[in-house]
Amino acid sequence: MERELYRCVEPDLDEPVVGRKYFTMDREEELQKEIEELEKKLNDREASLPAHSVRPQQMLVIEELETAIQGKRKELDELRKQKQGSPVE
């Protein structure tokens, strides 16, 4: 599995600083917002399901949203572990 690398840009420089990488609160906040948005979409989709005759496409969309939420949560957990200095598996 490939990890996404983030490079920081020093405030005084226009170029990314090579050789240093760290994660900012911005990425953590961004992930949290993305998770919240996906959960809202998931809740809306689930609420709109009919009591009978659910179409396969409706279930596929719900499953895709659940998978996306799991991926974002995993990424957020890895980010938090890295910030604490724990090795990520």
N, C-alpha and C positions, 0 to 999 in steps of 0.2 A: 504494500500500500504506500503510495506516495504521499508525502506531507506537503502542504502548502507552505512555502517560505515567505516571510514578510520582511521587507526591508524598510528601514526607517529613513526619513529625510530629516536631516538636521535643519533647525529653523533658519540658520544663517546661510545654508547652502541650497542650491537648486538640485544638486545631484544626490542620489541615494548614497548612503555610507555603506561601502562594501566591507564585509568581514564582521559586521555587527548585525545581530538580529534580536529583536525583542518585540514583545507584544504589548500593545497599549490597551487601555481600558476601552478605547473606541471600538476595537474589534469585538471585545467581550459584550459591550453594549449593543453593537450591531447584531451579533448572533442572538442575543436575548430578544431583541425587537423582531428579528426574523422568525424566531420560534413563536412568539406571541401572535404574529400575523398569521402564520400557518395554522396555529391552534384555533384561531378565530374562524378561518376558512373551513377548517375541519368541522368545527361545531355547527357552522351554518349549513354545511353539506349534510351532516347527520340529521339536523333538525328538519331539513327539507325532504328527507326520505319518506316515501309513502308507506303506509302501514302494510300494504300488500303490493305485489307486482313490482318489486325493485328491479330495475334494469341492471344488467352486468356492468355497463359503462359507469353507472353511479357508484357501484362498489369499487371499481378500478380507481376512480378519482379519489375516493376515500383512502384506499390502500396506498396510493401514491403520496397523499398528504401525510399519512402516518409514517411512511418510510422517510420522507423529507424531514419530518420533525425529529425522528430518531437520529438521522445523520447530523442534523444541526446540534442536537443535544450532545452527541458523541464528540463533535468538534469543540463545543464549548467546554466539555469536561477535560479534553486533552489540553486545551488552552489554559485552563485553570491549573492543571497539574504542572504544566511547563512553567507557569508563573511562580509556582511554589517550589520549583526546582526538582520536582519528582520526575523520574524517567517515564516516558510515554511508551507503552507497549504497542 
